[in-house]
């Protein structure tokens, strides 16, 4: 078996349990509302790829956002 040198797979917090990989989410980035797709889940945040933005330069941009700042579009604001 391969040695992982102490690497442990991230375990998302209870806030992260409500989001799935590939799920569409809303969040605020650079004072604008963005729409993105969850690409990876970390302990306290998610890697999100922006798919819709008011700023054309941010489309296809990937960023890390805290679970507490993500909004599930299916829920009421």
C-alpha positions in Angstrom: 0.0 0.0 0.0 1.2 3.5 -0.8 2.4 5.8 1.9 0.3 9.0 2.0 2.7 11.0 4.2 -0.1 12.1 6.5 -2.5 13.3 3.8 -6.1 12.9 4.9 -9.1 13.4 2.6 -11.1 16.5 3.5 -14.1 15.9 5.6 -16.7 18.7 4.9 -18.2 20.4 8.0 -21.9 20.1 8.7 -22.5 23.2 6.6 -20.9 21.5 3.6 -23.2 18.5 3.9 -26.0 20.4 2.2 -24.0 20.9 -1.0 -23.2 18.3 -3.6 -20.4 18.1 -6.2 -21.7 19.6 -9.4 -24.5 21.5 -7.7 -25.3 25.1 -8.8 -24.9 27.7 -6.0 -25.2 31.5 -5.6 -22.6 33.5 -3.7 -21.2 37.0 -3.6 -17.7 37.6 -5.0 -16.2 41.1 -5.6 -19.4 42.7 -4.5 -21.4 41.0 -7.2 -23.8 38.0 -7.1 -22.3 35.0 -8.9 -23.6 31.7 -10.0 -21.2 28.8 -9.8 -20.8 25.0 -9.8 -19.3 23.2 -6.8 -16.2 21.4 -8.1 -14.6 20.1 -4.9 -15.5 20.1 -1.2 -12.9 21.0 1.4 -13.2 21.1 5.3 -14.8 24.5 5.7 -15.1 25.7 2.1 -15.8 24.6 -1.5 -13.9 25.1 -4.8 -16.5 26.8 -7.1 -16.3 27.5 -10.8 -18.2 30.7 -11.8 -20.6 30.0 -14.7 -22.6 33.2 -14.7 -21.3 36.6 -13.7 -22.0 40.3 -14.4 -18.3 40.6 -15.1 -17.3 38.7 -18.3 -13.7 38.2 -17.0 -14.9 36.1 -14.1 -16.8 33.4 -16.2 -14.9 30.1 -15.9 -12.9 31.6 -13.0 -12.4 29.2 -10.1 -12.3 30.3 -6.5 -12.7 29.0 -2.9 -15.8 30.1 -1.0 -16.8 29.3 2.6 -19.8 27.1 3.0 -21.5 29.8 5.1 -21.4 32.2 2.1 -22.9 29.7 -0.4 -26.6 29.8 -1.1 -28.6 26.8 -2.5 -30.8 28.2 -5.3 -33.6 25.8 -4.2 -34.0 27.5 -0.8 -35.8 30.8 -0.2 -33.5 33.8 0.4 
